[in-house]
Amino acid sequence: MSSDKNKIELTFEDALERLNEIVHKLEKGDKKLEDSIQLFEEGVKLSRFCKEVLKEAAEKVEGLKKEE
Amino acid sequence: MINENKIYSVSDATTLIKSVLEMNIPPIWVEGELSSWMRAASGHLYFNLKDSSSLLPTVMWKQSALSLLFKPEDGMKVRALGKITVYEKSGKYQMIASQLQPLGIGDLYQEFERLKKKLSEEGLFDDDRKKEIPRYPFRIGVVTSAKGAVISDIINVLNRRAPHVKVILESARVQGEGAAEEIVNAIEKFNSGAEVDLLIIGRGGGSIEDLWAFNEEVVARAIAASELPIISAVGHETDYSISDFVADLRAPTPSAAAELAAPRYDDLLENISSLERTIFNLISDQLRDFERILDEYDTVYSWEQFNKMLTEEENKISSLIEVMKLNEDHLLNIFELKANSIRKMLDSLNPISVLERGYSIVSLERNDTIIRNANQISENDAIKVKLHVGNLTATVREVSNEF
């Protein structure tokens, strides 16, 4: 997520894929601490993004049901 | 020749009857209703053909029965081609049928087989042209009748399982005149505008005539041309339609289609949380390792001014780890605040830069203890050596305590 634009365009699937990739990278354990921290921060942002997307989608669908 | 004055034995009379019937009646087509249908363990079929006033016992040998395209049922109107034979032992006549066709829908079966063969030869069923079903759909388009049970089945399954998935219905009649065209239009409409991740097309169970729209060539072609991936769910588990063969995925029922399409909301959330926990744990481990390396430097290089700086940064890391245990939610913020100071420290005190100068870190493989003294280690111990570039493992050949 290098910019806000990317953040908006980032799809759930891409985010989840990247999150998995980050886990694998951290699991390898060959990164400098500095790089690991960057990966960690990115990972946390991604996981929150994914959760938000899911929850917002569920709320929207719930809202539509109530309208009907 | 029949002799009116002759006295016949039963056998002779039966032989006479048999020859008269069998020689004078060529194979004939007989139409009637199936009754007392039964398949013997041998694979032969036994049934009666009947109408309002008569009954004709019929046998179909296994070899002929194998080529049947439908499942015979009592009450079905059929047409059978057969030869009349007399069974002497019981004095009964019966028909040996070589062909059996369901009436009325017999043409549909032929059409089904014809189209299936044609499209299959064109490659429309090939695996390599199947589109991948998106793993995490948020919007699913459904092509079915607004009045049917299918749409409510799908909505029920998704409400329960994936409440984050929005269902968009494009209603189309799913049987009768014009149904195929409506299905085609709905598929095209989704493809030309509506934002959905995939389509489910289908209807509930019914006779082959009810399901027929999904065996029409126009529908098959629309499915093949669709850019959106399509799951076909037509009829019950045992019904196959041309749509099923062309679609990217076949589901045995519409409810199953919804289950195949959307992963569980709870599973998704749990999966994400578990990934998050994993990266928390991994970064904690690495910070602890780093802390330990700082300890080692503390011992190895007793430069006072260095120690002072180290202690300061070590404390920051320790408190970071403490906080992490207590409250994961606030960790990110703390990281953002502390990241800069940690980075600064890393710049000035990168263990890698020490390794760069030619030093190595040697640790015991079994417990990761860093080795400072030869008496920590014995012959044949496995050790790990961290170099500036890369790592290596080795076995200790000899231990000497000399400086």
Interface residues (C-beta under 8 A of the other chain):
Chain A: F12 E13 L16 L19 N20 I22 V23 L26 E27 G29 K31 K32 L33 E34 S36 I37 L39 F40 E41 G43 V44 K45 S47 C50 K51 L54 K55 A57 A58 K60 V61 E62 L64
Chain B: P134 R135 Y136 F138 P163 H164 V165 K166 Y265 L268 L269 N271 I272 S273 L275 E276 T278 I279 F280 L282 I283 Q286 L287 F290 L331 L332 F335 E336 A339 I342 R343 L346 N350 I352
